Amino acid sequence: MSVLSIHDSASLFTIAPEVFHTPLRAMPLSELGITVYLAEITPEAAEVMLREKNTNRTLHLPQLRKLQHTLECNRWEINGETIIYDEYGRLIEGQHRLKAIVEAHQTVWTLVVHGINRERFKTMGQGAKRTAGDILGIRGEKDARMLAAALRWVYRYDNDLMNNPHPTITDDELADTITEHKELIESVAFGRKCHAVAAPGMCTALHYLCSKRNKAFANHFFWSLGTGENMTSDDPIMVLRERFYKSEKNARSNKLRVILRDEVKAPMIALTWNLLRKKPEARIKNAVPIAWHGRVGQKFPKLL
């Protein structure tokens, strides 16, 4: 049945207005040959269900690892998301969830939809995925997207994953970590101050982490990095700032050879911080003492 012919169906009824605060017309899914189940899926069942997947789809490993992590941490919820089969019993949506069930050796209850025409598959996934920033915003946090970005950097630092820009943590789990890092909110202003030279979320996180070592100096360090005020040209923070500023300027003019990625800027900030923590009066002629070469296996500097 097409969408246009639904309007002429004799099966239409009106949902009571108290359900959705407004009356809505509806019809039984059976009219479209669609059935919805709340089903228990074991690892064994998931393996069988995966055999009938569409052959043109491949697994996205980071997504799979996040779902597996969700299962292993007992964070799986019946949240309205569905595993979808077409009218011939072929899987068209949900292979990552099924594969995660197999990999985690977990049994779950989830919604399963059967009977969706394969031609409608191309219209799926048009809604935006709810990010950690979205979740924090729904909870009423200000600067939610910046906080989410900062929380990811803090998680990476705390778990020795600074060289991994895509750690295995779900968006809802990441959003939950705000309860452990409430002081991060105070660092947003300093992260925003650095926007001209580095990613505000990254600088928010590093200001927060440095504040746990020395709050007064962290305030001075990131205020100076962001503004460039009251410093001599050989001050390590000024040298760092000028190196970053030149990189950002080149990025805007498409001179790609000298752009510094965040995974390079973050350790350079840490190296400059550590240098001044050890020698507050240190002065440098260029960025060589605070350069980060990103060699394979090179550990991110521990903040002093």
LUMROZA-787521 format. One line per 2 residues: number of its first residue (from 1); their letters; for each residue x negated, y, z of C-alpha. Coordinates in Angstrom, 1 decimal. Each point is the difference from the previous one (the first is absolute). Layout:
// LUMROZA-787521
NUM	a	X,Y,Z | ...
// end
This chain:
// LUMROZA-787521
1	ms	0.0,0.0,0.0 | -1.4,3.4,-1.0
3	vl	0.0,3.0,2.3 | 2.6,1.7,-2.2
5	si	2.4,-2.9,0.2 | -0.2,0.0,3.8
7	hd	2.3,3.0,0.1 | 2.8,-2.1,-1.6
9	sa	-0.4,-3.0,2.2 | 3.1,-1.2,1.9
11	sl	-2.2,-1.1,2.9 | -0.9,3.5,1.1
13	ft	0.7,1.0,3.5 | -0.7,2.9,2.3
15	ia	-2.4,-0.3,2.9 | 1.3,1.5,3.2
17	pe	-1.3,3.6,0.4 | -1.3,-0.6,3.5
19	vf	-2.7,-2.4,-1.3 | -1.9,2.5,-2.1
21	ht	1.8,3.2,1.2 | 1.7,0.2,-3.4
23	pl	2.3,-2.3,-2.0 | -1.9,-2.0,-2.7
25	ra	1.4,-2.2,-2.7 | -1.6,-3.5,-0.1
27	mp	0.5,-3.4,-1.5 | -1.1,-3.6,1.0
29	ls	-3.4,-1.0,-1.4 | 1.6,-3.2,-1.1
31	el	1.6,2.0,-2.8 | -3.5,0.5,-1.5
33	gi	-1.1,-3.6,0.7 | -2.3,1.2,2.8
35	tv	-0.4,-1.7,3.3 | -1.8,1.3,3.1
37	yl	-1.3,-2.4,2.7 | -1.8,0.5,3.3
39	ae	-2.4,-2.9,-0.4 | -2.7,-1.8,2.1
41	it	-3.1,-0.4,-2.1 | -2.7,-2.3,1.1
43	pe	-3.5,-0.1,-1.5 | 1.0,-3.2,-1.8
45	aa	3.1,1.6,-1.5 | -1.9,3.1,-1.0
47	ev	-2.5,-2.2,-2.0 | 2.9,-1.5,-1.9
49	ml	1.7,3.4,-0.6 | -3.3,1.4,-1.3
51	re	-0.1,-2.7,-2.8 | 2.9,1.7,-1.7
53	kn	-1.5,3.5,-0.1 | -0.2,2.0,-3.2
55	tn	-3.3,-0.9,-1.7 | -0.9,3.6,-1.0
57	rt	-0.5,1.2,3.6 | -3.2,0.0,1.9
59	lh	-0.7,0.3,3.7 | -1.2,3.3,1.5
61	lp	-2.5,-1.1,2.6 | 0.1,3.0,2.3
63	ql	3.8,-0.2,0.2 | -0.2,-3.8,0.7
65	rk	-2.5,0.5,2.8 | 2.2,2.7,1.6
67	lq	3.1,-2.3,-0.1 | -2.1,-2.9,1.4
69	ht	-1.2,2.3,2.8 | 3.6,1.0,0.8
71	le	0.9,-3.6,0.4 | -3.0,-0.9,2.1
73	cn	0.7,3.0,2.3 | 3.7,-1.1,0.4
75	rw	1.2,3.3,-1.6 | 2.3,-1.5,-2.6
77	ei	3.5,1.4,0.1 | 3.3,-0.5,-1.9
79	ng	0.0,3.5,-1.4 | 2.2,-0.3,-3.1
81	et	-2.8,-0.9,-2.4 | 0.8,-3.0,-2.1
83	ii	-1.6,-2.8,-2.0 | 1.8,0.0,-3.4
85	yd	0.8,-2.8,-2.4 | 1.6,0.3,-3.4
87	ey	3.1,-1.9,-1.1 | -2.2,-3.0,-1.1
89	gr	-1.8,-0.3,3.4 | -3.2,1.6,-1.1
91	li	-1.8,2.3,2.5 | -0.2,3.6,-1.1
93	eg	-0.8,1.9,3.2 | -1.6,-1.2,3.2
95	qh	-3.0,-2.0,-1.0 | -2.4,1.9,2.4
97	rl	2.3,-0.7,2.9 | 0.3,-3.7,-0.9
99	ka	-3.8,-0.3,-0.5 | -0.6,1.8,3.4
101	iv	2.4,-2.6,1.7 | -2.2,-2.8,-1.5
103	ea	-3.3,1.6,0.9 | 1.1,0.9,3.6
105	hq	1.7,-3.4,0.5 | 3.0,1.9,1.5
107	tv	3.7,-0.7,-0.3 | 2.2,3.1,-0.4
109	wt	3.6,1.0,-0.6 | 0.6,2.4,-2.8
111	lv	2.7,1.1,-2.5 | 0.0,-1.9,-3.3
113	vh	2.0,1.2,-3.0 | 0.9,-2.3,-2.9
115	gi	1.5,0.9,-3.3 | -1.7,3.2,-1.1
117	nr	-0.2,0.2,-3.8 | -3.7,0.1,-1.1
119	er	0.6,3.0,-2.2 | 0.8,2.1,3.1
121	fk	-3.5,-0.8,1.4 | -1.6,2.8,-1.9
123	tm	2.1,2.5,2.1 | -1.3,-1.3,3.3
125	gq	-2.6,1.7,2.1 | 1.0,3.6,-1.0
127	ga	0.4,1.1,3.6 | -3.0,1.3,1.8
129	kr	-1.7,-2.3,2.6 | 0.3,1.3,3.5
131	ta	-3.4,0.9,1.2 | -1.5,0.5,3.5
133	gd	0.5,3.7,-0.5 | 3.7,-0.5,-0.8
135	il	0.4,-2.1,3.1 | -1.7,2.6,2.2
137	gi	2.1,2.7,-1.5 | 3.2,-1.9,0.7
139	rg	-1.1,-0.3,3.6 | -0.3,3.8,0.2
141	ek	-3.8,0.4,-0.2 | -1.2,3.3,-1.6
143	da	-2.7,-0.2,-2.7 | 1.0,-3.7,-0.4
145	rm	-1.9,-0.6,-3.2 | -3.2,1.5,1.3
147	la	0.4,-2.0,3.2 | 0.5,-3.2,-1.9
149	aa	-3.2,0.6,-2.0 | -1.9,0.8,3.2
151	lr	1.3,-3.1,1.7 | -1.3,-2.1,-2.8
153	wv	-3.5,1.5,0.4 | 0.1,-0.5,3.7
155	yr	1.1,-3.7,-0.5 | -2.9,-0.5,-2.4
157	yd	-2.5,1.5,2.4 | 1.3,-2.0,3.0
159	nd	-0.1,-3.2,-1.9 | -3.3,0.5,-1.8
161	lm	1.7,0.3,-3.4 | -1.2,3.5,-1.1
163	nn	-1.3,-1.5,-3.3 | 3.4,-1.5,-0.7
165	ph	2.5,2.6,-1.3 | 2.9,-2.5,0.0
167	pt	0.0,-1.8,3.4 | 2.5,-2.7,0.7
169	it	2.5,1.8,2.1 | 3.7,0.5,-0.8
171	dd	1.5,3.5,-0.2 | 2.3,-0.6,3.0
173	el	-2.8,-1.4,2.0 | -2.3,2.9,-0.8
175	ad	2.8,2.5,1.0 | 0.4,-1.8,3.3
177	ti	-3.7,0.8,0.9 | 0.9,3.6,0.5
179	te	1.0,-1.0,3.6 | -3.7,-0.8,0.6
181	hk	-1.3,3.2,-1.5 | 2.4,2.7,1.0
183	el	-2.9,2.5,0.3 | -0.4,-0.3,-3.8
185	ie	2.8,2.5,-0.4 | -2.3,2.7,1.5
187	sv	-2.6,-0.8,-2.6 | 2.3,0.8,-3.0
189	af	-0.8,3.8,0.2 | -3.7,-0.8,-0.4
191	gr	0.6,-2.4,-2.8 | 2.0,2.5,-1.9
193	kc	-2.7,2.6,0.5 | -2.4,-2.2,-2.0
195	ha	2.3,-0.4,-3.0 | -2.2,1.9,-2.4
197	va	-3.0,-2.4,0.5 | 1.4,-3.4,1.0
199	ap	3.3,-2.0,0.4 | 2.0,1.5,3.0
201	gm	1.1,-3.5,1.2 | -3.6,-1.2,0.1
203	ct	-1.2,3.1,1.8 | 2.9,-0.2,2.5
205	al	-1.0,-3.5,0.8 | -3.7,0.8,0.4
207	hy	0.8,3.1,2.2 | 2.1,-2.2,2.2
209	lc	-2.7,-2.7,0.3 | -2.7,2.6,0.6
211	sk	2.2,1.7,2.6 | -0.1,-3.2,2.0
213	rn	-3.8,0.6,0.3 | 0.0,3.8,0.5
215	ka	3.1,2.0,-0.6 | -1.5,3.4,0.1
217	fa	-2.7,-0.8,-2.5 | 2.4,-1.8,-2.2
219	nh	2.2,3.1,-0.2 | -3.1,2.1,-0.9
221	ff	-1.3,-2.5,-2.5 | 3.2,-0.4,-2.0
223	ws	1.0,3.7,0.2 | -3.5,0.8,-1.4
225	lg	0.3,-2.6,-2.7 | 3.3,1.3,-1.1
227	tg	-0.8,3.8,0.2 | -3.8,0.3,-0.5
229	en	0.0,2.9,2.4 | -2.8,1.0,2.4
231	mt	-2.6,-2.4,-1.4 | -3.4,0.4,-1.6
233	sd	-0.8,-1.7,-3.3 | -2.1,-2.7,1.7
235	dp	2.6,-1.0,2.6 | 0.7,-3.7,-0.7
237	im	3.8,0.7,0.0 | -0.5,2.8,-2.6
239	vl	-2.2,-2.3,-2.1 | 2.7,-2.7,0.2
241	re	2.8,2.5,-0.8 | -1.9,1.3,-3.1
243	rf	-0.6,-3.5,-1.2 | 3.7,-0.8,0.3
245	yk	1.1,3.3,-1.4 | -2.1,-0.5,-3.1
247	se	1.5,-3.5,-0.4 | 3.5,1.3,0.2
249	kn	-0.8,2.8,-2.4 | -1.4,-2.5,-2.5
251	ar	3.1,-2.1,0.4 | 2.2,2.9,-1.0
253	sn	-2.1,0.7,-3.0 | -0.1,-3.7,-1.0
255	kl	-3.8,-0.4,0.5 | 0.5,-3.6,1.2
257	rv	-3.7,-0.9,0.5 | -0.4,1.7,3.3
259	il	3.4,-0.6,1.7 | -0.3,-1.4,3.5
261	rd	2.6,-2.6,1.0 | 1.6,0.1,3.5
263	ev	-1.9,-3.2,0.8 | -3.2,2.0,-0.5
265	ka	1.1,3.2,1.6 | 1.2,-1.7,3.2
267	pm	-3.5,-1.5,0.9 | -1.7,3.2,-0.9
269	ia	2.2,1.8,2.5 | -0.9,-2.7,2.5
271	lt	-3.7,0.4,-0.7 | 0.1,3.8,0.4
273	wn	2.0,-0.4,3.2 | -2.5,-2.5,1.4
275	ll	-3.0,2.2,-1.0 | 1.4,3.0,1.9
277	rk	1.0,-2.1,3.0 | -3.6,-1.2,0.3
279	kp	-1.6,3.4,-1.0 | 2.4,2.9,0.4
281	ea	-2.5,2.5,-1.4 | -0.9,-2.2,-3.0
283	ri	-0.4,1.8,-3.4 | -0.3,-1.6,-3.4
285	kn	-1.0,1.3,-3.5 | 2.3,-2.3,-2.0
287	av	2.4,-2.8,0.3 | -2.6,-2.8,-0.2
289	pi	0.0,-0.6,3.8 | 3.8,-0.5,0.1
291	aw	0.4,-1.8,-3.4 | 1.9,-3.2,-0.2
293	hg	-1.2,-2.5,-2.6 | 2.8,-2.6,0.4
295	rv	-2.2,-3.0,-0.4 | 1.7,-3.3,0.1
297	gq	0.4,-1.1,3.6 | -1.0,3.4,1.4
299	kf	1.9,0.6,3.3 | 1.9,3.2,0.6
301	pk	-1.8,2.1,2.6 | 1.4,-0.3,3.5
303	ll	1.0,3.3,1.4 | -2.2,1.2,2.9
// end
